Each structure stands twice: as structure tokens, then as C-alpha cells.
């Protein structure tokens, strides 16, 4: 039987990627440091996915097991796997890389065949980043083997998987919509047959479409919703003062994406409509503090807030609402979030202007810099 290793047994791992792999006929080994989760997977060997939509349904995922990602068995599991996927968060990839490298060396020693690795993270080029980390832990023989037999394919993933309380810790709630687009040219040993996995030879376009539309809109909804004192994404997008910034911001990023990648303008407008409908789903209780977490990462110069501004600038397009979204991120004051605390501490110590310039890369007194400064003051009137 085909075997998949899914690093990360959290909600996205179980509710999205692991489920697709199981439904495609793979035995899915979830690798995680959460002993309770691993023990439960090995005892139950199945779990339930609850589709949170107008038409609710429950799907049972079977043919699964668990393995501690920091244990001794994981290397042997990798040595006999057909595919490895991750949903651990971008910052954790460097910690699983040595283990994956050990598994590749064991696979080489055993004369194993092709293996494909796909990092399913909210990060542009996540698999390439993982590949760089893995290669630093391989011998020269291991690197040569990996070059021939191990595919490292980047991807774009899209499914809202909010916190969910079921009868078991394994149960997970998800939205009905999902999209997994994988870089086909990087795969080795033929194309895996996995329903729900779409293949492309132009992944950058789809990664940016998702990052600069779904993730951009999601983040701005969270930051302005937080400012308004609202708790969830669906509450926030129903607030006209929030929607009045979010929708035009997605349209601004959309205009840039159409110019950059040649997307059909009407089709992209429908894509924005679909995303807004997803945000309004009352059955997805997605808290703004979850969506808004790690504001410094989300303000990264290639990420979901500054990235689309740069793309719009490239084509001399309007970006006023995107800049308001950036300003809203600087208002995100959540003491339970280390990055938020760091950001607010820097603003207090250095002043708002210098921090804006340093974090976003906008030159002091440039048009975009001045608009963020002005929007930051303007948004104070929205405080709930």
C-alpha cells in the first residue's frame, strides 16, 4: 500500500492534506510531537471531519496512524514512504529537516525509489526553503541520491480550518472549499494520483493569487475587526466599516494580479466574490486574534500586506485600501501575541514612522509611507 508521511497532526494536517491523501488510497502516518494526539491516532486509526457549511456533513477518515516526529521510528517510516507533506508552520520546517535528511539517507542505503516532498505552508516557496534546510544535513552521497530520486515541489494551499471542539481530540471542523495546487515539473517518479490536488507549471501565479487575495483579505479583516472590537471574521466582514476597506483592497490586489499574471478579470472578480462568501460563513468561528497572529511576519515585504502594494506599484495602480490594511496591522495590540508585543514595543520606543519604514521597506516621506502614516491616524476613529 502507498504510504504518506504528514508532518503536523494539527487541524490543517488532519482536516485538509492528510484527509486528501487518505482518500487517495495512502496509509497516512501523522508525525507530530504531541504524544496525546499520536496515541489517539494509533488507538482509533480514524477520525471525523465536520464540514461547517449551510449543508453540514461528516466524513470519516480511515487508514491512518501516528508517529512521534522526534522519536526513533520516524526515520524508518520516511525510508519506506512515497510522499511527505507538512503542515507545521514555516518556522518549524528547520526543525524537521534533519529528521527528513536522516530518512533520505536511510532510504538511499535501502535502495529506495522516488519520494516526493511537499511543504503545505502559508509561505511562498516553503518546499524550496525546506529543501535548502534538508540538503545541509545530507552527505554528498545523500545529496546525489536526492537530486535523482527526491522531488521537492512547492505548492499553494487554501482551506479555512478553524479551532473546533468535537467528541474526540482528533475530530476537526473545516469549510467545504479547498484548493491544493502543486508544482508538477518538480515531482519525481511520475505524478501522484490524488483527487483534490491540482497540478501546474506556473505555480508562482497561483501562490500569489491566493496569498494576495485570500490571505490579504483575511488579514485585513482580522486587523480592522480587532480594531472595531469584534471577535470573529464573519462578524467583522459583516461590519460595513470593515468590508468597506477589505473588499476594495482585494480588488486593488486583484487588478495587480490580472496585470502581472494575465488572469481573466471576470474570473478573478468571481474568485473575490467566493472569498468574501467564505469569510461570511457563520459556521466557521474563526477568531480575529488567530487570523491576525504574528503581524511582523504578515507585514513581511513579500507577504500578504506589503507584497500586493509592491505589485500594484509596479503597474502604477491604486493601492489606497491595501495601505489602510497595512496601517491596521500596526494597530494590532495583542499582548498574548509575542510579535504583536514586539511591534507595539518598537512603536513606543522608536516612534511610529521609523518602524513603518523599517518593517515595510517604504522610504520615509514616500507616497506609500505617508499614506500609511495618515491611515494609521484615520483608523483610530474605528476603535470599538
Secondary structure, 3 states (H helix, E strand, C coil): CCEEEEECCCHHHHHHHHHHHHHCCCEEEEEECCHHHHHHHHHHCEEEEEECCCCCEEEEEECEEEEECCCCCHHHHHHCCCEEEECCCHHHHHHHHHHHHHHHHHHHHCCCCCEEEEECCCCCCHHHHHHHHHHCCCCHHHHHHHHHHEEECCEEEECCCCCCCCCCCCCEEECCCCEEEEEHHHCCCCCCCCCCEEEECCHHHHHHHHHHHHHHHHHHHHHHHHHCCCCEHHHHHHCHHHHHHHHHHHHHHHHHHHHHHCCCHHHHHHHHHHHHHHHHCCCCCCEHHHHCCCHHHHCCCCCCCHHHHHHHHHCCCCCHHHHHHHHHHHCCCCCCCHHHHHHHHHHHHHCHHHHHHHHHCCCCCCHHHHHHHHHHHHHHHHCC
